[in-house]
């Protein structure tokens, strides 16, 4: 669990330091400057990292005003402080905080009836031409997770807002974040509302994302949880009746709530997010006397209040809602709040922004589960069993190949017209062939096979057949034959691959700076120069046989849309789909693959395997 070590800031796991944080205040505004100095003292920022902006205090401004009074002054300030906005240039500042009385949104193209853009979201791409609703390549780093670093900073800045109706409200956000930092671990409950509307694909996708978080992360945090109850009516909205002992809330749709339903408590309130159209449209507003307020206004204004929240300035679209699993997994790994927000955001330069101290970290009661802990190299037992199976199959295949080669040599020798040479070679070749015959190959691994079968029974409490069926696995014909010699009839026919069946596994690394759906093409050749094509397959043409690693060691069907690029670093597998694709057992083939975009056009060169693949089945 990360620890910031008192009021001073001492990162343990992530890469972000106070020296990399800019805090912006409004020029000529004493209260705004006071909040900036308060943050400087709390986080020990260098004085030069306080940036004065010549902006108005209005909540929404025109795009021209944004460029003139916020974007351009920030570009100048960052350049002065050593930032080079070249693609490979130096990035001395990674984080931008918009402080008290800084505007939060602007009218796109100065059209008051058009899109309203969150300034903090646009600033993610400061130094780049505007590209509104740009897909976020750092979204949900499911495959090759890493902390935000210099390479990220060259393409995406971390941003947040520390503001509220009063300067004291802004200072409260800072105090609450420091308080959360200094907790040995947070306590309280995670309130989750996964059930909103169900009438569109985006609504169902968002609901699925929350249910995925509940199934794969929520229980590993070490916190209690409260979950709303689903309703049959697709247009009905379940709602949390009241909040008590809450530390987190993640829900959606209901745009307004009552502050009075957040009960007094001792637990620290950490983060709140409600996916709706305008929960952060104006966080400067005080509470409605009629008792119905936007979620972010409640999070900031209640006492005890939340340390952080997120919301939208105008309707962002249901496909843009923040996803909970990458957010909580990032916090659980020791990432800052700003990193977690970035990884939970499908899009940038749009309408949703983070409110709170970007440097806040959260300590949870439980350590990371093994599948998230990059330092834990322990294999699940099923993977151990599977890898041993693959090794047995490969060993038998190479033995069969040697036997076939010995027989071929013997046949050529017998046909030789050089009697003396034939006589000299006949015996050694025959001995080699006999040493590689099927009984010899099976006898060589019989003891190890017995140990493997006993291991499965002892560790999984299943026979081999039961293990194969439960895990949707099969074994090769040579391995089945070898097992049947030491335990007659142990392998059932439906658990044996057909002859010539094969698969190919590879890892794709996404290098584009956008989120993409990727397809793949595989070619199988007879030679290392890849000039003798045997067959080719493409997931763009047909996803049959294509799978990808959705969770560590768990492969699922590749969707029609392709491989999500946020799974970069996870494995993809092609499994021979029809008998027309089967190859010759114990023969060696050479395979290459490449990535295609969502239109089926190659986006990278071939990745060639020069070592060859032996067909083990």
Secondary structure, 3 states (H helix, E strand, C coil): CCCCCCCCCCCCCCCCCHHHEEEEEECCCHHHHHHHHHHHHHHCCCHHHEEEECCCCCCEEEHHHHHHHHHHHHHHHHHHCCCCCCCCCCCCCCEEEECCCCCCEEEHHHCCCCCEEEHHHHHHHCCCCCCCCEECCCCCCCCCCCCCCHHHHCCCCEEEECCCCCHHHHHHHHHHHHHHHCCCCCCCEEEECCCCCCCCHHHHHHHHHHHHHHHHCHHHCCCEEEECCCCCCCCCCCCCCCECCEEEEEEECCCCECHHHECCCCCCEEEEEEECCCCCCCCCCCCCCCCCECHHHHHHHCCCCEEEEEEECCCCCHHHCCCHHHHHHHHHHCCCHHHHHHHHCCEECCCEEEECCCCCCCCCCCCCCCCCCCCCCCCCHHHHHHHHHHHHHHHHHHHHHHHHHHHHHHHHHHCCCCHHHHHHHHHHHHHHHHHCCHHHHHHHHHHHHHHHHHHHHHHHCCCHHHHHHHCCCCECHHHHHHHHHHCCCCCCHHHECCCCCCEEEEECCCCCCCCCEEEEEEEEECCCCCCCEEEEEECCCCCCCEEEEEECCEEEECCCCCEEHHHCCCEEEEECCCHHHCCCCCCEEEEEEEEECCCCCECCCCEECCCCEECCC
